[in-house]
Amino acid sequence: MYKQFFGLREKPFSLTPDTDYFYRYHGHQEALNVLLVALENGEGFVRVTGEVGTGKTLLCRQLLKTLKKDCATAYLPNPLLTPLELYQAISHDLQLDLPDNASLQQLSQGIFSKLVELRKENRKLVVLIDEAQVMPHRSLEALRLLSNLETEKEKLLHIFFFAQPEFDQRLAEDNLRQLRQRITFSYVLTSLHQQELAAYLDHRLRIAGYQGISPFTYGAVKLLYKASRGVPRLINLLAHKSFLVAYGKGVRRVDRKLMALAIRDTPDLKWTARRLFPPFFFEAGMIAIIAVVAFFALGRLS
């Protein structure tokens, strides 16, 4: 709705993980460094954990993009798989020529043959598993057994877990102690620092084609950080909503009041705006958003 109004090619604050918008704030940069150093040192298992919305999927995809040139990769965005489906997914990403009804043993042998082939080419195989906290126990064990495909001197397979903190709780279970002991590198992903937020917003705006001074006032940025706690997903959500409100009001600057309206319209964040602004601000903001939506809906019908 507001792209043309703000001079944008695309929405700058989409919730879809897009590596074009990857911003190397301290948490993502440090995590990326840990992953690359672990790979360089030949570590077999590495995990990155972080709360919901801290950008684990975006980081995973950025790493995948970084490794494409030098490594063979397998990316599992949904690890809710049986051991057979797990091996099939890896084999598919490796483009192995195996029958559709290949057994677990045949798939394992095919993967091992590919590992040997990659070693001759001086390339590594990296399996990236997103949302690892939901992976079934049997599949985690199958993954550990697959990692046994190694030589006497080096590991041929590298597995990177990206997960919510619940994954650490699962690894603490006694029946996963063998896998836990093999994870030698770990990183806990944190949120943005307050001083990084303005640069983060400007980065996404520039990628989306915005020109000129930031449309967010200092007060709006300060309030945005307080409400979002530096969590990238919440930042994007609130920035997007604040643009909707600004567009509905016909203004090109987002101040504290407009940001408060966006916050008030977001579950679990209303307390921030309620402490700073009287209720009628919320009503005015919702009227503006409803008016914008209604305008475009009528335009499509006509």
C-alpha positions, 0 to 999 in steps of 0.5 A, a space after each residue: 500500500 505505501 511503497 509508492 508513497 514512501 518511494 520504495 521498490 518493495 516492502 522493506 520490513 517483510 517478515 519473510 527471511 530474505 538474504 538481500 536484507 541480511 544485516 551484520 549486526 553484532 549477533 549475526 556477525 559473531 554467529 556467522 564467524 563461529 560457524 565459519 571457524 568451526 567449519 574451517 577447524 573441521 568440527 562435525 556438529 555445531 549449534 546456534 540457538 536463539 529465541 523466536 524472532 532473532 533471525 535464525 532462519 535468515 542466518 541459516 540461509 545467509 550461511 547457505 548462500 556463503 557456502 554454496 561456492 566452496 561446499 556441497 550443502 543440504 538444507 532442511 527447513 523442516 526437520 520433522 522427518 523420519 530417519 528414512 525421510 531425513 536420508 532421502 532429503 539429504 540425498 535429494 539435495 545432493 542430487 544422488 542417482 538413487 531409486 525412489 524406494 531406496 532403503 536406509 542402508 542404500 541411502 547411507 551408502 550413497 551419501 558416503 560415496 558422495 562424501 568420498 567424491 567430495 573429499 577428492 575434490 577438496 570440498 566439504 558437505 555441510 547439512 544445515 538444519 533449521 528448527 532443529 528443536 522439533 526433530 524427532 529423537 530417532 532422526 537425531 540419532 540417525 543423524 549422529 550415526 550418519 556422522 560416523 562416515 569419516 576417515 581416520 584423520 578428518 570428518 567428512 560431514 558437518 552438521 549445523 543446527 539452528 534451533 530455539 532454546 528448547 533444543 538445549 533442553 532436549 540435548 540435556 536428556 540422557 538418551 541424547 548424550 552421545 550427540 551432545 558430546 559431539 557438539 563442540 561449537 555453540 553460539 547463543 544468538 542475541 537481539 540487536 543493541 539499541 545503538 544498532 537499531 537506527 542503522 538496521 532500519 536504514 539498511 533495510 530502507 536502502 535495500 528497498 530503494 528508499 532515498 533521503 533522511 530516515 523517516 523514523 524520528 529519534 523518539 520513534 526509534 527509541 520507542 521501537 527498541 523499547 517495545 521490540 527489545 531488539 528482536 528483528 521480527 518484532 522490529 520489522 512488524 512494528 516498522 511495517 505497521 507504523 508505515 501503514 499508520 503514517 500512510 493512512 494519515 498522509 505523513 512521511 515521518 514516523 514519530 513516537 505517537 505513530 509508533 505507539 499506535 503500531 505498538 498498541 495494535 500488536 499483541 503483548 506489546 500494548 503496555 508500552 503505548 498504554 503507559 505513554 499515550 491516552 486511549 484516544 491515540 489508539 482509536 485514531 490510529 485504528 481508524 487510519 488503518 481501517 480507512 486505508 484498507 477500505 480505500 484499497 478494497 473499494 478500488 479493487 472492487 471498482 
